[in-house]
Amino acid sequence: MDHLDGHDSDDMKVGASSDGASRLRKKRSKVWDEYKPILVNGAIQSAECRYCHIHMSCKGADGQSNGTSHLWRHQKICRAKEGLGLIQQQQDTDFPYVVNDVDPVDQILPDSLDDINLLTHSESSKFRSKVWKDFIPFYVEGRIQGADCVHCHKRLSAEKGRSHLNRHTQTCPVRGGTSVNHQKGVLFQSSVPSLKSRFQDELSPALTNGRVQIAEYASKFLKTSSGDRSPMDHHVLALPAMDGMNPTEQNTSSAQTAPNISRKFDQEASYQELTRMIVLHGYPLSIVEHEEMRRFAKSLNPAFNMASSIDIEEYSTLLFQKEKSELKEKIALLPHRVSLSASVWVHGAEASVKYLCLAVHFIDSDWKLQRRIIKFGVFSSSPTSLERMIHFKEACALDSDSGPFNVIQEAIRDWNLDQKHFSLTSVSEIRNDESTSKLMDLLIQRKCLPVRGELYNIACVDDVLNSIISKGQPVLHLVGDILERFIKEHMSSSLTRQQLLEVVTHMGLKCPQEDAKWWHKIYFRLEVFLQFKKAFPSEELLSAEDTKTVESVCKILRAFYRAVEVISGSACPTANTYFNELWKVRATLQEEASTDHTELANMVWEMQEAFSEYWQNSYMWLSIPVVLDPRFKITFIEFRLKRAFGTDADKYVSAIRDTIRELFHEYCGPVDKPGVDISNRETRDVELDGFDSDSLEDWDEHLNAQTRSQLLTELDNYLEDGLVPRKDDFDILNWWMSNSTKYPTLSIMARDVLAMPASAVHFEAALSSEGPVIHKQWSTLNIKTIEALVCTRDWIK
């Protein structure tokens, strides 16, 4: 069809007094075969494309017809026409693209066409500046309030001058490497098209029943460097007139015209989901600026405007604040205490900045053990090299913002944990720091810790076990060399290599990572060797003496590995399990101490000495949770400690009994009757005729002793009741929840004691040579952003 065929001879006078039927008979242009006229009060106000259903204005600034040239131009670039062909519609149908439930046009654009025309003439002078080639105006109530950068999509104020817009074009991080023509066609839902006169016909908003209905437009003509005007096609976001349609018709019409397109599109919700994905998987924030990512997002929905890395950083901060507020409220409502664990994170073996990660452990209202990271700050920083400062953006932190004392104290204050603090478990770097002891003394002075801090500053079990294993490093490396020769010899044969792989497959033991601790790799190879020997007994592998040594060493390392696996496992064990796992390590060392192998015997003796020192310092906090296990109680502790300390066992058992009673007494709370003000005791005594100020003190002491005795009866009853039968599926938290009525005070105490952690890191980090590692792509961010990302990732996973 020739687009010049008679289109200038159209004599349809928009707004004339004749009726609609006669007006339709007068149209001469063939362009109306491609459009459906929209009438308002008997006059044609706009034309609806029969393919893409966009509404094109048919009314100029003077209220008269503005011709059909813009209608012909649209037909040449209409994408829907190319793929669908002519579709004859007998009734109004919905648009193929639907926006949010809230009409953004009603909030941004003028309510009438006259207002738009007035705006076009009065405001057009504002767009003579070349800066508008890089920005799209943003309107509120008919006036320009802002400008959206077509490159990075950042919104700037446009009420007072344009100098800051020029400055932004010079510093825009996306503009430098992005084609202007590629970005300029992107329109925000809240933006309106260019107001230049040569585009007015093409981009004038259409009216239906007197209201602006177009939210975004199908195309925008851009002027290239050569001066040619080329149409840039973009998908349409339109708001159809639905005043005369019921909800059922609105839904079915959209389904019929666009069955393969989402019924709703929410840019804000898309940004939030994108942020959650990036945070959860540890992706770099700059992934949103990768060209491949942008193309992929556009292929899913052309209306989606990809956020910048700065936007994602802001959204992640907002998500962090939202999740933090909810967790804060949850912890504040807890009627009991919480425990803390502190670990050190790095982002490389040579990192000059170390981070302190603080996690809170508690049993929630459903009696489920929870662990949440609540603080991520700088532990220590040292002067870095120029190269690392350039590549990793490392910098020294202020002393006032780093160190265990500052970071942990800030978290306690921020989360209001000063009166809810029960214990702290930390790795050796933190535990041995002088500021940690200073913090403990401060908390004890303020009477924030139970039993004078006896259960505070607990050593991380992973650190302790690693230090004990290191005592036997020479012998273990010697055994490792023997295994290395065995593996190399048998890996040279394809048959034997296949046999080894089959053994590993059926072992059920996870292969250590490349950065695994040295002893973990040796232990894994020992297990492979013994399983291979068991599967192929005819193979002559090692001498009898070497085989016996391998078996002894494997047994020792197996006990350590199992202890780390249980205590640092993802299942978050309760504190009553720690004692038994560590007792297994002690028993294994005691069994292997009688070996005839001199070097091995010396290794075991050194390990025993280190373990005994740890046991001497930790038996108290390890024993109290076992006493609160109804399957064992104090009798089990008496039985074990007699084997551990011999004739001195009674002294240790007595200390445990006294500590439990003191702790229980603190949980009983003050025995004075509520509402009695001690400061007014003298006035109160004077009011009692016939009694002096000291005559009732002995009576008060008697009542206090009687009340305390009644409360202690609850503890005595628990200790004297029979043991609960041991079963594999026993759930100690469920037992205490079921018996909280019978032991109301003791159940609260058990809730806090059983939540004490023995490890400050997860299982994978406990067996890693580097420990917990922060994502490399996050390490270049500022500490507040890193904290938001690390904490949020822990909360939403």
MARBAPA-699032 format. One record per residue (C-alpha): x, y, z. Coordinates in steps of 0.1 Angstrom, whole numbers. Layout:
REC      xx      yy      zz
REC       X       Y       Z
...
END
This chain:
REC      xx      yy      zz
REC       0       0       0
REC      14      34      -9
REC      15      55      23
REC      10      87       3
REC     -22      76     -13
REC     -47     103      -5
REC     -37     108      31
REC     -35     146      27
REC     -70     148      13
REC     -86     136      44
REC    -115     160      52
REC    -126     145      85
REC    -130     175     107
REC    -124     163     143
REC    -149     178     167
REC    -174     188     140
REC    -211     188     149
REC    -222     160     125
REC    -229     126     139
REC    -204      97     139
REC    -220      77     112
REC    -219     104      86
REC    -183     112      96
REC    -172      76      90
REC    -187      78      55
REC    -166     108      46
REC    -132      93      53
REC    -113      89      20
REC     -79      78      32
REC     -70      41      30
REC     -52      44      62
REC     -84      38      80
REC     -83       2      69
REC     -55      -2      94
REC     -71      17     123
REC    -103      18     143
REC    -116      54     151
REC    -122      63     187
REC    -151      87     192
REC    -157     110     222
REC    -190     129     223
REC    -195     121     186
REC    -161     134     175
REC    -130     113     165
REC    -104     119     191
REC     -79      91     183
REC     -73      60     162
REC     -66      25     174
REC     -41       4     155
REC     -58     -29     146
REC     -26     -48     151
REC      -8     -35     182
REC     -38     -16     196
REC     -20      16     203
REC     -41      47     203
REC     -28      76     181
REC     -41     111     186
REC     -62     127     158
REC     -65     161     173
REC     -40     189     171
REC     -32     218     194
REC     -59     239     179
REC     -86     213     184
REC     -87     205     147
REC     -76     174     128
REC     -39     169     127
REC     -40     147      96
REC     -31     111      91
REC       6     113      83
REC      16     100     117
REC      -8      71     112
REC       9      61      80
REC      43      64      97
REC      32      41     125
REC      21      14     100
REC      55      12      85
REC      71       4     119
REC      43     -16     136
REC      58     -49     147
REC      25     -65     154
REC      15     -60     118
REC      45     -80     105
REC      38    -111     127
REC       0    -112     129
REC     -15     -97      98
REC     -48     -79      97
REC     -72     -89     125
REC    -107     -77     122
REC    -122     -71     156
REC    -159     -66     162
REC    -156     -53     197
REC    -131     -35     219
REC    -103     -58     231
REC     -77     -54     258
REC     -41     -43     250
REC     -15     -71     248
REC       5     -55     275
REC      -8     -47     310
REC       8     -26     336
REC       4     -23     374
REC     -30     -22     390
REC     -24      15     399
REC     -27      37     368
REC       6      56     366
REC      -7      80     340
REC     -34      93     363
REC      -6     102     387
REC      17     118     362
REC       0     131     331
REC     -26     158     328
REC     -62     148     329
REC     -73     164     296
REC     -60     168     261
REC     -62     206     264
REC     -37     204     293
REC     -13     184     272
REC     -15     207     243
REC     -10     237     266
REC      20     219     281
REC      34     212     247
REC      36     248     237
REC      45     264     270
REC      72     239     280
REC      88     231     246
REC     114     258     251
REC     129     237     279
REC     139     210     255
REC     162     230     233
REC     192     220     253
REC     213     191     239
REC     212     176     274
REC     177     162     267
REC     193     138     242
REC     204     119     272
REC     174     124     295
REC     137     117     294
REC     114     142     313
REC      94     131     343
REC      61     148     349
REC      40     154     380
REC       7     173     376
REC      18     186     342
REC      51     200     353
REC      86     186     349
REC      98     173     382
REC     127     151     372
REC     148     136     344
REC     156      99     338
REC     190      92     324
REC     185      69     293
REC     218      52     300
REC     219      43     338
REC     182      50     344
REC     190      72     374
REC     164      99     382
REC     176     134     388
REC     158     166     398
REC     149     189     369
REC     131     217     387
REC     160     241     389
REC     183     243     359
REC     201     217     339
REC     237     221     349
REC     237     190     371
REC     222     171     342
REC     252     180     321
REC     276     170     349
REC     258     136     351
REC     263     129     314
REC     300     134     319
REC     303     110     348
REC     276      85     339
REC     292      50     343
REC     271      35     316
REC     270      63     290
REC     307      59     282
REC     305      24     269
REC     269      23     256
REC     255      34     223
REC     232      64     228
REC     208      53     201
REC     205      19     218
REC     195      35     251
REC     175      65     242
REC     144      46     232
REC     140      32     267
REC     111      48     285
REC     101      46     321
REC      65      40     330
REC      65      74     347
REC      79      93     317
REC      63     110     287
REC      76     112     252
REC      96     139     237
REC      78     172     232
REC      96     184     201
REC      72     196     175
REC      83     172     148
REC      74     143     170
REC      42     157     184
REC      19     139     159
REC      36     106     164
REC      38     108     202
REC       7     127     212
REC     -13     108     239
REC     -47      94     229
REC     -79      99     247
REC    -107      75     255
REC    -138      88     272
REC    -119     120     279
REC     -91     104     299
REC     -54      99     290
REC     -49      62     284
REC     -14      58     270
REC      14      50     295
REC      42      43     271
REC      45      46     233
REC      53      21     206
REC      82      40     190
REC     103      71     191
REC     120      87     162
REC     157      94     170
REC     180     116     150
REC     212      99     142
REC     246     115     137
REC     241     116     100
REC     209     136     104
REC     186     108      93
REC     156     100     113
REC     152      63     120
REC     124      48     140
REC     134      28     171
REC     108       1     179
REC      99      -5     214
REC      71     -26     230
REC      41      -8     243
REC      29      -5     278
REC      -7       8     275
REC     -37      13     297
REC     -69       4     279
REC    -102      20     286
REC    -120      -4     308
REC    -148      18     322
REC    -174      -1     304
REC    -161     -36     310
REC    -166     -58     340
REC    -136     -76     356
REC    -144    -108     338
REC    -143     -92     304
REC    -111     -73     312
REC     -94    -106     321
REC    -107    -126     292
REC     -99     -99     266
REC     -62     -98     277
REC     -60    -136     276
REC     -74    -138     241
REC     -51    -111     226
REC     -18    -120     244
REC     -19    -156     258
REC      19    -159     260
REC      26    -126     279
REC      25    -120     316
REC      -7    -105     328
REC      10     -81     351
REC      44     -64     352
REC      58     -48     383
REC      92     -31     378
REC      97     -26     416
REC      89     -63     423
REC     114     -73     396
REC     141     -52     411
REC     135     -68     445
REC     136    -104     431
REC     168     -95     412
REC     183     -82     444
REC     174    -113     464
REC     189    -135     437
REC     222    -116     436
REC     225    -116     474
REC     215    -152     479
REC     240    -166     454
REC     268    -141     461
REC     269    -127     426
REC     288     -94     420
REC     266     -64     420
REC     280     -54     387
REC     263     -84     370
REC     234     -61     362
REC     257     -40     341
REC     269     -69     320
REC     257     -65     284
REC     247    -102     282
REC     226     -98     314
REC     208     -68     300
REC     201     -85     267
REC     187    -115     285
REC     164     -94     307
REC     151     -75     276
REC     144    -108     258
REC     122    -118     287
REC     103     -85     289
REC     112     -55     268
REC      95     -33     293
REC     120     -42     320
REC     146     -15     326
REC     177     -31     341
REC     190     -16     373
REC     225      -3     378
REC     249     -17     404
REC     243      14     425
REC     205       6     424
REC     212     -30     435
REC     233     -18     464
REC     205       5     475
REC     179     -23     472
REC     201     -47     491
REC     204     -21     519
REC     167     -17     520
REC     162     -55     521
REC     187     -57     549
REC     170     -30     570
REC     136     -48     565
REC     149     -82     575
REC     169     -67     604
REC     138     -50     617
REC     118     -82     617
REC     146    -102     634
REC     151     -75     660
REC     115     -76     669
REC     116    -114     671
REC     146    -114     695
REC     131     -85     716
REC     100    -106     722
REC     120    -136     735
REC     114    -140     772
REC     148    -155     777
REC     185    -150     769
REC     206    -156     737
REC     241    -168     731
REC     267    -154     707
REC     294    -168     685
REC     322    -149     669
REC     344    -160     640
REC     370    -144     617
REC     364    -141     580
REC     389    -133     552
REC     388    -130     514
REC     421    -146     506
REC     452    -161     522
REC     471    -128     519
REC     443    -105     529
REC     453     -75     550
REC     417     -70     563
REC     400     -95     585
REC     363     -94     594
REC     345    -103     626
REC     312    -122     621
REC     289    -123     651
REC     260    -147     652
REC     232    -150     677
REC     219    -185     689
REC     185    -189     705
REC     155    -212     708
REC     124    -196     693
REC      88    -198     705
REC      83    -231     687
REC     113    -246     705
REC     135    -247     674
REC     172    -238     676
REC     180    -208     655
REC     213    -192     643
REC     214    -158     627
REC     243    -134     618
REC     236    -100     634
REC     269     -82     629
REC     297     -81     604
REC     325     -57     611
REC     363     -52     608
REC     383     -74     631
REC     417     -61     621
REC     435     -44     593
REC     471     -38     585
REC     489     -15     560
REC     483     -30     526
REC     505     -30     495
REC     498      -7     466
REC     489     -36     443
REC     463     -51     468
REC     449     -16     474
REC     443     -12     437
REC     430     -47     430
REC     410     -52     462
REC     405     -16     473
REC     418     -26     508
REC     422       1     533
REC     431       3     570
REC     401       7     593
REC     400      30     623
REC     408      15     657
REC     375      28     670
REC     356       8     643
REC     375     -25     646
REC     385     -51     671
REC     364     -75     691
REC     355     -50     719
REC     341     -24     695
REC     323     -47     671
REC     307     -69     698
REC     298     -41     721
REC     282     -22     692
REC     261     -53     683
REC     250     -58     719
REC     239     -21     721
REC     223     -21     687
REC     203     -53     693
REC     196     -45     730
REC     213     -77     742
REC     229     -63     773
REC     203     -80     796
REC     197    -109     773
REC     233    -120     769
REC     241    -156     781
REC     274    -168     766
REC     300    -161     739
REC     318    -187     719
REC     347    -175     698
REC     377    -186     678
REC     412    -183     693
REC     421    -150     675
REC     391    -134     692
REC     391    -153     725
REC     428    -145     731
REC     424    -108     722
REC     429     -85     752
REC     398     -65     743
REC     376     -96     746
REC     386    -100     782
REC     380     -63     787
REC     344     -67     773
REC     338     -97     796
REC     349     -77     827
REC     326     -48     817
REC     296     -71     813
REC     303     -88     846
REC     307     -54     863
REC     273     -44     849
REC     258     -77     861
REC     248     -87     826
REC     261    -122     827
REC     248    -152     846
REC     269    -169     873
REC     296    -142     872
REC     305    -151     836
REC     313    -188     842
REC     297    -197     809
REC     312    -168     790
REC     341    -167     765
REC     339    -204     755
REC     367    -217     732
REC     355    -228     698
REC     358    -266     697
REC     370    -266     661
REC     400    -245     670
REC     408    -267     700
REC     406    -299     680
REC     428    -285     653
REC     454    -274     678
REC     454    -308     694
REC     459    -325     660
REC     488    -302     652
REC     507    -318     680
REC     510    -350     659
REC     519    -332     627
REC     553    -349     620
REC     539    -384     624
REC     507    -377     605
REC     527    -362     575
REC     549    -393     575
REC     518    -415     572
REC     505    -392     545
REC     537    -397     525
REC     532    -434     526
REC     497    -431     513
REC     508    -407     486
REC     532    -433     473
REC     505    -459     474
REC     481    -438     454
REC     506    -428     428
REC     516    -465     422
REC     480    -476     418
REC     468    -447     398
REC     492    -456     370
REC     471    -486     361
REC     437    -479     346
REC     422    -510     362
REC     434    -501     397
REC     424    -465     391
REC     389    -477     384
REC     389    -498     415
REC     399    -468     436
REC     371    -447     422
REC     346    -475     429
REC     358    -476     465
REC     355    -439     469
REC     320    -440     454
REC     308    -466     480
REC     325    -450     510
REC     299    -424     516
REC     326    -399     527
REC     327    -365     510
REC     360    -358     492
REC     378    -328     507
REC     381    -296     487
REC     414    -282     474
REC     416    -257     503
REC     408    -284     530
REC     430    -286     561
REC     460    -309     558
REC     448    -334     583
REC     414    -337     566
REC     431    -348     534
REC     453    -373     552
REC     423    -388     570
REC     403    -391     537
REC     432    -410     521
REC     435    -433     551
REC     398    -442     548
REC     403    -448     510
REC     433    -471     517
REC     415    -491     544
REC     384    -495     523
REC     405    -505     493
REC     423    -531     514
REC     389    -544     526
REC     375    -546     491
REC     406    -562     476
REC     422    -583     503
REC     444    -602     479
REC     463    -570     470
REC     497    -566     487
REC     496    -530     497
REC     517    -523     528
REC     537    -542     553
REC     519    -555     584
REC     536    -529     607
REC     528    -500     584
REC     492    -512     580
REC     488    -513     618
REC     501    -478     621
REC     477    -466     593
REC     448    -482     611
REC     457    -465     645
REC     462    -431     629
REC     429    -434     609
REC     410    -443     641
REC     423    -412     659
REC     416    -388     630
REC     381    -404     625
REC     372    -394     661
REC     383    -358     655
REC     365    -357     622
REC     332    -370     636
REC     334    -345     665
REC     338    -316     641
REC     311    -330     619
REC     285    -332     647
REC     294    -300     666
REC     297    -278     635
REC     271    -295     614
REC     243    -277     596
REC     217    -294     618
REC     226    -270     647
REC     230    -295     675
REC     219    -286     711
REC     245    -282     737
REC     238    -315     754
REC     255    -334     725
REC     290    -318     729
REC     301    -337     760
REC     296    -371     745
REC     314    -363     712
REC     344    -349     730
REC     344    -378     753
REC     348    -401     723
REC     379    -382     713
REC     393    -386     748
REC     385    -424     749
REC     401    -429     715
REC     434    -412     725
REC     434    -433     757
REC     430    -465     737
REC     457    -457     712
REC     482    -446     739
REC     492    -483     745
REC     506    -488     710
REC     540    -504     706
REC     550    -479     679
REC     572    -454     697
REC     567    -424     675
REC     529    -430     674
REC     528    -434     712
REC     547    -401     717
REC     522    -384     693
REC     492    -397     713
REC     508    -386     746
REC     512    -350     734
REC     476    -350     721
REC     464    -363     755
REC     482    -336     773
REC     466    -309     752
REC     432    -325     755
REC     434    -327     793
REC     443    -291     795
REC     412    -282     774
REC     390    -305     795
REC     401    -290     827
REC     391    -255     815
REC     358    -266     798
REC     342    -294     819
REC     318    -269     836
REC     300    -256     805
REC     301    -290     788
REC     285    -307     819
REC     257    -284     827
REC     237    -291     794
REC     241    -328     801
REC     225    -324     835
REC     195    -308     817
REC     192    -339     795
REC     165    -360     812
REC     182    -392     798
REC     214    -386     818
REC     212    -358     845
REC     238    -355     872
REC     244    -392     876
REC     259    -395     842
REC     283    -367     849
REC     294    -383     881
REC     301    -415     862
REC     322    -399     835
REC     341    -375     857
REC     353    -403     880
REC     370    -418     849
REC     384    -385     839
REC     396    -371     872
REC     398    -402     894
REC     398    -394     931
REC     394    -357     924
REC     360    -363     907
REC     340    -354     938
REC     354    -319     938
REC     344    -313     902
REC     309    -329     906
REC     303    -306     937
REC     314    -276     916
REC     289    -285     889
REC     260    -290     915
REC     268    -256     930
REC     269    -238     897
REC     236    -253     886
REC     219    -243     918
REC     233    -208     916
REC     222    -205     879
REC     187    -218     888
REC     185    -193     917
REC     192    -164     893
REC     165    -176     870
REC     140    -177     899
REC     144    -139     900
REC     140    -116     930
REC     119    -130     957
REC     108     -96     971
REC      71     -90     964
REC      65     -68     934
REC      55     -32     942
REC      76     -29     974
REC     100       0     972
REC     130      -6     994
REC     139      31     995
REC     106      37    1013
REC     110       9    1038
REC     116      33    1067
REC      84      52    1060
REC      65      20    1056
REC      78       7    1089
REC      69      38    1107
REC      33      35    1096
REC      30       1    1113
REC      21      10    1149
REC      40      -8    1176
REC      69     -19    1154
REC     103      -3    1150
REC     123      -2    1118
REC     141     -35    1123
REC     113     -56    1138
REC     102     -71    1105
REC     135     -78    1088
REC     137    -113    1102
REC     102    -120    1090
REC     112    -108    1055
REC     142    -131    1056
REC     120    -160    1066
REC      96    -154    1037
REC     125    -151    1013
REC     140    -183    1025
REC     107    -201    1023
REC     100    -189     987
REC     136    -198     976
REC     131    -233     991
REC      99    -238     972
REC     116    -228     940
REC     146    -250     946
REC     121    -279     951
REC     115    -277     913
REC     152    -284     906
REC     154    -311     932
REC     123    -328     918
REC     138    -328     883
REC     171    -343     895
REC     154    -369     917
REC     128    -380     890
REC     137    -411     870
REC     157    -410     838
REC     139    -409     805
REC     146    -440     784
REC     171    -434     756
REC     158    -436     721
REC     173    -427     687
REC     145    -403     679
REC     146    -385     712
REC     141    -347     708
REC     153    -329     739
REC     137    -296     729
REC     103    -312     724
REC     106    -329     758
REC     112    -296     776
REC      84    -279     757
REC      61    -307     768
REC      73    -304     804
REC      74    -266     806
REC      43    -267     828
REC      58    -292     852
REC      92    -273     854
REC      83    -237     845
REC     115    -220     857
REC     138    -249     848
REC     125    -250     813
REC     134    -214     807
REC     169    -221     820
REC     172    -252     798
REC     162    -231     768
REC     192    -208     773
REC     217    -235     782
REC     208    -258     753
REC     213    -230     728
REC     250    -224     737
REC     271    -231     706
REC     304    -250     708
REC     315    -239     673
REC     316    -204     658
REC     318    -216     621
REC     299    -241     599
REC     313    -275     590
REC     327    -266     556
REC     346    -236     570
REC     358    -256     600
REC     376    -280     577
REC     389    -253     554
REC     425    -241     556
REC     413    -205     552
REC     382    -207     574
REC     351    -186     565
REC     358    -166     533
REC     339    -136     521
REC     330    -135     484
REC     359    -119     465
REC     335     -97     445
REC     320     -83     477
REC     353     -75     494
REC     358     -42     474
REC     326     -27     488
REC     325      -6     519
REC     320     -24     553
REC     283     -13     557
REC     274     -27     523
REC     293     -59     530
REC     275     -63     563
REC     241     -58     546
REC     250     -85     520
REC     264    -111     544
REC     236    -107     570
REC     208    -106     544
REC     222    -137     526
REC     222    -156     560
REC     186    -145     568
REC     169    -152     535
REC     185    -185     526
END
